[in-house]
Amino acid sequence: MTVIVRDFRPSDAEAWTRVRRAAVPYLVSTPEQVTHDLAHAHPDRHYRLLVAERDGEVVGTAQAGIAHDSPEPGQGFCTPHVLPRHTGRGAGSLLLSTAEEHLAQAGATVVHAWVLDTPESLGFARARGYRPGRSAHFQHLDLAGGALPPLQEVPAGVELRPGADFADDPRPLFAADAEVTRDEPSDIPTALDDYEDWLTNTWRHPTFDAALTTVALVDGQVAAFSAAGTDGTRTYSSNMTGTLRAFRGRGLAKLAKNDSLHRARAAGYTDAYTANDTGNSPMLAINKWFGYTVCATEVRHARTLG
């Protein structure tokens, strides 16, 4: 019953996905996603995937790296996940300590980790020197059995288009994503300034669904968007919904998200998930209007290395 921790191998992709879906079912997880993320990680990210194995079975996973796109240097991240029936047997501790050692060698001064808001998970983090910070709510919407608000009338001068319409030149969406991301509440500020990296790890990411992404244009200019992620079968995720500063207060994000959700339901997706910082009152109110309900909460924790 000895637990070993080793580096991820491509043959682990299915097992990795099984662990992630069991531990955090509110996220879109696919085998193609994990292999893509590792293969295309920016060198400055020092991205490393670990698995915990017991008697030949993958029972835990961890992804660790440096937030290379943050203006604050030394910001590391790591979140171990363990199959529920295998918690409390050392796999999580070994994954975390191995990841911390890797991050320290890569130059991290602080490690950030998302921790589920349960007594067991919070106690695990506290016992290992992690201190809580901001929190976020996972929210679920039953697309199959629930009722979506009716589609809204599109105001004059506004046009809704699928993200796939920008396939020849996604740069306007990159610029919009960069502006909205700067205003997103986070313990690790992010500056999107690498278009080629964005193309590889956002636009061409296996779970990004350009067809179900909705973009709102005002007089031909990108004003708001609701970016969709899917697992290709039943699960839909709102990756980012936002409005550029010059167009806020006009309900454009709600308009775009409603369109995307209706099209996702028509495409056969049955479960929609999203996540918002608990202090992001505007988006929480919008999601409540759609019918989302909170299904879990995560708390960002941090530990100083050294």
Disulfide bonds with the S-S distance in Angstrom:
none
